Amino acid sequence: MVVGSDISRYPNTPRPTCRGYLHKRTQSAILKGWRKRWFVLKHNGYLHYYKHKKDEGKCRPLEVTKLEGAEIGADTSLGKPFVFKCIPQSGNRIFYFCATSNQEMKRWLEAMEKAVHP
């Protein structure tokens, strides 16, 4: 596996299509709410996320989700601005993300849309 920190040694490795902090909705039995996480959308259509930006390339991602065939779009059901959701084709899970601005939300939706329909 080639990670972001190895770019100088592997110059032909494509950079991730999108990366940055998003808030992810947590709905576990114990925790509920929004957690800030570092997301990296790779060229292969997989969305990786980490607890912190510094973990990318050093730690295993908390989760990796294949976006091909997923349902993606803005979501107003939670009454919070800049929220969008992702329903992967493989799972019975819905991911809710919250960006810091409309522009940031559009940037992620555009990148994810390309991964959904490669």
C-alpha positions as CSV (number, residue, x, y, z in Angstrom):
1,M,0.0,0.0,0.0
2,V,1.3,3.4,-0.9
3,V,0.4,6.3,1.4
4,G,0.5,10.0,1.0
5,S,3.9,10.4,2.8
6,D,5.5,8.2,0.1
7,I,4.6,10.5,-2.8
8,S,8.2,11.8,-3.2
9,R,9.5,8.2,-3.5
10,Y,6.6,7.2,-5.9
11,P,6.0,10.3,-8.1
12,N,3.6,8.5,-10.4
13,T,1.2,7.6,-7.5
14,P,-2.0,9.6,-8.0
15,R,-2.8,12.0,-5.2
16,P,-6.1,11.6,-3.4
17,T,-9.0,13.2,-5.2
18,C,-10.3,14.9,-2.1
19,R,-9.2,15.2,1.5
20,G,-10.1,17.2,4.5
21,Y,-11.9,17.4,7.8
22,L,-15.6,16.6,8.0
23,H,-17.9,15.9,10.9
24,K,-19.3,12.4,10.8
25,R,-22.5,11.6,12.7
26,T,-22.0,8.9,15.3
27,Q,-25.0,6.7,16.1
28,S,-23.5,3.9,18.2
29,A,-25.4,2.5,21.2
30,I,-23.1,4.5,23.6
31,L,-22.2,7.6,21.6
32,K,-24.4,9.9,19.6
33,G,-23.5,13.2,18.0
34,W,-20.9,14.5,15.6
35,R,-17.2,13.7,15.5
36,K,-14.6,15.6,13.5
37,R,-12.6,13.1,11.4
38,W,-10.0,13.4,8.6
39,F,-11.3,12.0,5.3
40,V,-9.4,10.9,2.3
41,L,-11.1,10.0,-1.0
42,K,-8.7,7.9,-3.0
43,H,-8.6,7.6,-6.9
44,N,-9.7,4.0,-6.6
45,G,-13.1,5.2,-5.2
46,Y,-12.5,4.2,-1.6
47,L,-13.2,6.7,1.2
48,H,-10.8,6.3,4.2
49,Y,-11.2,8.2,7.4
50,Y,-8.9,8.8,10.4
51,K,-9.2,10.3,13.8
52,H,-6.7,13.1,12.9
53,K,-4.9,14.4,9.8
54,K,-1.6,13.3,11.2
55,D,-2.8,9.7,11.3
56,E,-3.0,9.4,7.5
57,G,-0.1,7.3,6.3
58,K,0.9,6.4,9.9
59,C,-2.1,4.5,11.2
60,R,-4.7,2.2,9.6
61,P,-7.9,4.1,8.7
62,L,-10.8,3.8,11.2
63,E,-12.9,2.6,8.2
64,V,-12.6,2.2,4.5
65,T,-15.8,2.4,2.4
66,K,-16.2,1.7,-1.3
67,L,-18.2,4.5,-3.0
68,E,-18.9,2.9,-6.4
69,G,-22.6,2.5,-6.8
70,A,-23.4,4.4,-3.5
71,E,-26.3,6.8,-3.2
72,I,-25.0,10.3,-2.3
73,G,-26.7,13.7,-1.8
74,A,-27.4,16.7,0.3
75,D,-29.7,16.0,3.3
76,T,-31.9,18.4,5.1
77,S,-33.7,15.9,7.4
78,L,-31.3,16.6,10.4
79,G,-32.1,20.4,10.4
80,K,-28.4,21.2,10.2
81,P,-26.7,23.1,7.3
82,F,-24.1,21.6,4.9
83,V,-25.1,18.0,5.7
84,F,-24.9,15.3,3.1
85,K,-25.3,11.5,3.2
86,C,-23.7,8.4,1.7
87,I,-25.5,5.1,1.4
88,P,-22.9,2.5,0.2
89,Q,-24.2,-0.1,-2.2
90,S,-22.8,-2.9,0.0
91,G,-24.1,-1.9,3.4
92,N,-27.2,-1.4,5.4
93,R,-25.6,1.8,6.9
94,I,-26.1,5.5,6.2
95,F,-23.2,7.8,6.7
96,Y,-24.0,11.5,7.5
97,F,-21.3,14.1,7.0
98,C,-21.3,17.8,7.8
99,A,-19.0,20.2,6.0
100,T,-18.0,23.6,7.3
101,S,-19.5,25.5,4.4
102,N,-21.7,25.1,1.3
103,Q,-18.6,25.3,-0.9
104,E,-16.9,22.6,1.0
105,M,-20.0,20.4,0.8
106,K,-20.1,20.9,-2.9
107,R,-16.4,20.0,-3.3
108,W,-17.0,16.7,-1.5
109,L,-20.2,15.9,-3.3
110,E,-18.6,16.5,-6.6
111,A,-15.6,14.3,-5.8
112,M,-17.8,11.5,-4.3
113,E,-20.1,11.6,-7.3
114,K,-17.1,10.8,-9.6
115,A,-16.2,7.9,-7.3
116,V,-19.8,6.6,-7.4
117,H,-19.9,6.5,-11.2
118,P,-16.2,5.8,-12.3
